[in-house]
């Protein structure tokens, strides 16, 4: 699967996804880095077939109102440490990936996956 990890999430998430065989980039990999505007992130994700992984509710709004990004993974875990976030993400990764077979939007909470469309 192809991912674009937003600025509020650790670069290690993109690195871990890549290590697991996914095509993942972080906003730090983009020309403007973490200063990349949301519109550019959405456009790039849609153009390259990437799912945006974010904590930013603005992406939820644009996904619902404009259909962009086409695929969205919202991380709603609150403030947890990076090691706990990475462990949670990896624990649910197969379910997250399969959820995108049926939906365009998925939410990861501390205790479950919510599939939305």
C-alpha positions in Angstrom: 0.0 0.0 0.0 1.1 3.6 -0.6 1.1 6.0 2.3 1.8 9.7 2.9 2.5 10.4 6.6 1.5 13.9 7.8 3.8 16.2 9.9 2.2 15.6 13.3 3.3 11.9 13.1 6.8 10.6 13.5 9.1 10.0 10.6 9.6 6.6 12.2 6.1 5.6 11.2 6.9 6.0 7.5 10.2 4.2 8.0 8.5 1.3 9.7 5.8 1.1 7.0 8.6 1.0 4.4 10.4 -1.7 6.3 7.2 -3.8 6.3 7.1 -3.5 2.5 4.8 -0.5 2.0 5.6 2.5 -0.1 5.6 5.3 2.5 6.8 8.9 2.5 6.6 11.5 5.2 6.0 15.2 4.7 9.7 15.7 5.6 10.5 13.9 2.4 8.6 16.5 0.3 10.3 19.6 -1.1 8.7 21.9 1.5 9.0 19.4 4.3 6.6 19.8 7.2 5.6 23.2 5.8 3.9 21.5 2.9 0.4 23.0 2.6 -2.5 20.6 3.2 -3.7 21.2 -0.4 -0.4 20.1 -1.8 -0.4 17.0 0.5 -3.9 16.1 -0.7 -3.0 16.6 -4.4 0.1 14.6 -4.2 -1.6 11.8 -2.3 -4.4 11.6 -4.9 -2.1 11.9 -7.8 0.2 9.1 -6.5 -2.6 6.9 -5.1 -1.4 7.4 -1.5 -3.5 7.2 1.7 -2.9 10.2 4.0 -2.1 9.3 7.6 -2.9 12.2 9.9 -4.1 13.5 13.2 -5.4 16.7 11.5 -9.2 17.0 11.4 -8.9 19.4 8.5 -8.2 16.4 6.3 -11.4 14.8 7.5 -13.3 17.9 6.4 -11.7 18.0 3.0 -12.2 14.3 2.5 -15.9 14.6 3.3 -16.6 17.8 1.5 -14.3 17.6 -1.5 -13.4 13.9 -1.7 -9.7 14.7 -1.3 -7.6 13.0 -0.1 -9.3 10.1 -1.7 -8.1 7.8 1.1 -7.6 8.9 4.7 -6.4 7.2 7.9 -7.2 9.4 10.9 -5.1 8.7 14.0 -7.3 9.5 17.0 -5.1 8.2 19.8 -4.6 11.5 21.7 -1.2 12.1 23.1 0.6 8.8 23.3 4.3 8.3 23.0 5.8 7.4 19.7 6.7 3.8 20.7 3.2 3.2 21.8 1.8 4.7 18.6 4.1 2.6 16.5 3.1 -0.6 18.4 -0.6 0.2 18.1 -0.3 0.9 14.4 1.7 -2.2 13.7 -0.8 -4.3 15.7 -3.7 -3.1 13.6 -1.9 -2.7 10.3 -3.4 -5.8 8.5 -6.9 -4.8 9.5 -6.2 -1.2 8.5 -5.0 -2.2 5.0 -7.9 -4.6 4.5 -10.4 -1.9 5.6 -9.4 0.2 2.7 -10.7 -2.5 0.4 -14.2 -1.5 1.4 -13.9 2.1 2.6 -12.1 5.4 1.8 -11.7 6.5 5.4 -10.5 4.6 8.5 -9.9 5.8 12.0 -7.4 4.3 14.5 -8.4 4.9 18.1 -6.5 3.6 21.2 -8.7 0.5 21.3 -10.2 -0.1 17.8 -10.4 0.5 14.1 -13.4 2.5 12.8 -14.2 2.0 9.1 -16.0 5.0 7.6 -17.2 5.8 4.1 
